[in-house]
């Protein structure tokens, strides 16, 4: 075999090897892309974060459904209320825990106050513990997932109306409802900056 023929054969082999490697990379990336969503859901579940709980929004509970639910007076569930305020504001429930019966309609209030000298926008995301109690904790009214804008010093109170499904597993005796309130980045800053600009534009001399 002549030198040019050997060179051509070597180039073909290298091209085939490179093609094979690229196909492997494409296959791995495709599998990784399909695995991202379940991986993210697993991480959120493990950390108690319920960001992807679209089922909570879709699984709306109607008042008539609650009225038709039998209250199980033979069981008492302790519901603990937690509030995580990740920022310079005041956020807390009116009570830290309640004793409720499955099937019983219950309301608890949460208060939020912006203690900053500027307007801010914020949003709350709920999570539950233990995680197997999540599909049995049904809310008729909740402030979660909504965006709220509060002026400096403004305070608001929001109700959480819920009912625990009587089908809750018997071994679950305590449920913790936790809310994390976080500021929405990029909002409120422009409103806070406006007074400062106006102050510098006053009369001179």
N, C-alpha and C positions, 0 to 999 in steps of 0.2 A: 504494500500500500504506500502510495506516494505521500509526501509531507502535506500537500494541500488536502488530500483525502483524509489523512489522520486528523488534521485540524478541523475539517468539517464534521467528522464523526464526534470529536470531542465537544464541539460547540453544540451539536444536537443533544448529546448526553447531558450537558450542563443546562440546556434549555428545558429538557424534560425534568431534570431534578428541581429546577427553579419553579416550573409549573406545578409540580407535585407539592412543593412547599407552600406555594401560594394557595393551592386548593385546601390544604390542611388549615392554613390560617383563616381562610374564609369560612370553613366549616366550624372552627372553634369560635370565631366571632359570632356566627349565627346562633350557635348554641348558647353563648354567653348572653346575647341579646334576648333570647327567649327566657332565659333564667333570671333576668334582672327583676322582673315584676314579682315572682314568687319569693325571690331572695329578699327584696325590699319589704314585702309583707311579713316575712318571717322575722326580720330584724325589728320591725315596728311592733310586732306581737311580743317578741322577747323583751323589749324595752318598755312595753306598756303604752306605746304611742299609737293613737288611733287615727292618724292622718288620712289613711286610705279607707276609712270605714264608710264607703259610699252606701253600703247596705243600711247604715243607720239612717241616712237621709231618705232612702227609698222605702224603708220599713216604717212608715208613718203609722202612728196609732190614733185611731179616731175615738172621740169621746163616747160614741154609742157602743164601741167595742169594749170600752172599760166598764160601762154600765151593765153590760151583759156578762161580765166576768165575775165569778163567784170568789168572794174573799175567803182565803184559807186562814181561819182564826186559830187553827191548831199549830201554826208555825209563826215564829217571830224572827224577822231578819234585821240585823243591825246594819244600817247604811251609814257609812262614814263619808264626810264631805271634806275634800281637800282643795286648796287653792295655791297654785304656784304662780307667783307674780315675778316674771323675769324682766324687771325694769323698775324705775323709780315711780311706782304708783302703789295705791292701797287696794287690795283685792282680797275678799274673804267671804265665807258663807255666814249666814245669820246664826247657824248652829253647826256644831262639829259632827254630830251624829243623831240619828233617829232610830226608833224601834218601829218597824212597819210589818204588816201582814202581807203576804203575796196576794195580789189582786186588789189591794187597797190603794186608792188614789191619794198621792202625797205631794205637797208643795214645799219647797225650800227656797229661800231668797239668797241671792248673792249681791254684794255691793262692790262697786268699783269707783275709785276716785282718782282723777288725774291731779297729782300733787306737784306737777312740773309747771314752770312759768311759760309754757308754750302749749299750743294745740297739738294733739296727738291722735293717731288712728291706731286701733288695736283690734285683736281678734282672739277668740278663745277656742281651744281644741280639747275635747274630753278624752279621758282614758278610764279604764275600769280594771279592778282587781277583785277577785281572780278573773283571768281572761275568759274562762268558760261561762262566766255570768253575763258577759256582754250581750248575747242575743236575748236574754231574759229581762234586761233592764230597758224598759220601753218608756220613752219620753214623749209626752203630748206637747210640751212647750219647753223651749230651751233657747238660750242666747248664743249657743255655740255655732261656729262657722260663719256667723254674721260679722260684718265689719262695723265698728263703732268709732265715731269721732267725738272727742271730748275737749272742751276748752279748758284753759288753765283753772284748776280748782274745781271743775265740774264733777259732780257725783251722780251716779245712776244706780238703780236697783233693778235686778232682773229675776224673774221667777224661773224655777225649774220644776215642772210638773211631770211626775213620773208614776209608773205602776210596775211592780215586779210580777212577771209572769208566774202563775202558780206552778207551772211546769219546771221551775227552777230546781236543779238537782238537790236532793235531800241533804247532801253533805255540805252544801254551801250555806253558811249561817251568817257570814259577814260579807258585805260588798262595799268597796271603796270607789266612790265617784270622784275623780280628780280632774280639775281644769287647769290648763296652762294658758295664761294670758300673755301674749307677746305683741310688741309694737310692730306695725307694718312698716317696713323700711321705705324711706323715700317720701313718706306722707307726713304732713304737719310741719316739716322743716321750712317750706316756702312761706307758710302762713306765719311762722314764728319770726322769719327774717324780715317780713314786711314792715313791722313797727320800727325796727332798727333803722331801716332805710329812710323811713319818714322822719325819724328823729334827727338824722344827719342832714336832712334837707330843709331845716328851719331857716328863719331869717338870719342874715349875716350882719355883722358890724354892730 
